């Protein structure tokens, strides 16, 4: 959860006190939003928290791919692999 009083800071403050911010981020595991002219410009976060975010995104992407594949099968937008490979081999003059 984002804490607006500590987790949204001007970039100039971060530049002056970067080591303090890095300690805060490591301890709290919360990202900090850096602003420029009052608008969000960047987000910094702990490397471990970022890796968790990447892992979650990868799992979500895989699940979506599986969901789409199952939907294609349900709607008849698929065919047996053997049929595809026979057609592919014939088209490109390949043999097993």
N, C-alpha and C positions, 0 to 999 in steps of 0.2 A: 504494500500500500504506500502510496506517495504521501509524504508529509510536506505540505506547501511551504511551511516556514523554514525547513532545512533542506529540502530536496529540489528547490528551484532557486537558482543563484545566477547572478550576472557572471559572464565570462571573465570580466576584470577581477572579480573577487576570487574566482578559481585560479587565475594566474598568480595572484599574490599569495594564496594559501593552498596551493595544490597538494602539498604533503598532508595537510589536515583533512582535505577532502578525500584523499585516497584512504586514509585511516578510517574515516567515517563510512565510506563505501564498503570497505572490507569488513568492518564490524557490523553494519546494519544490513548488508546485502541488498540495499535499496539503490536504485539508480538516482543520479542527480541530473536535472535538466538545466542546461546552461543557456542563458539568454543573451541576446545582443539587441540593444535598443528595446528591451521589454518583450521581445518575441523569442520563442524557443528556437535555438539554433543547433543544439547538439545534446546528446545524452551520453553520460559516461556511467559505466557500471563495472562491477567486479568481474574479472575474467571467468571465474567459476559460474557466476550467475549468467553471464553471456553464453557460456557453453551449454548450460541447462536450457536456455532459450532456443539455441540452435537445435538441440536434441528434440525438444518439443515440436519445433517447426518441421523437422525431418519426419517425425512420426505422423504428424498431421498430414503431410504431403503424401506419405505412403498410404495412409488410410484413404485419402481422397482418390488416389489412383486405383486402389482396390475397389472402392465404391463405384467408380466410373466403369471399371471393367465388368463388374457384376451387372450393372445396369445395361451395358452393351449386350451381354449374354441374354438377359431377360427380354430385351427388345429385338433380339435376332440380328444384332449387328456384329456377329462373329461367325467364325467357321472353324472347323477342325484344323489343327496345325498341319497334319499330314496332307490335307488338301492344299493348303497354302504352299507348303514346300514342294509338292509335285508341280504345281503351277509355276512357281518361282524357278525351279530347276529347268523346266521346259523353256521358259521365256529366255533364260540366260545361257542355255546350252550346258548346264551343269549336270553331273551325275555323281551318285554316291559310290 
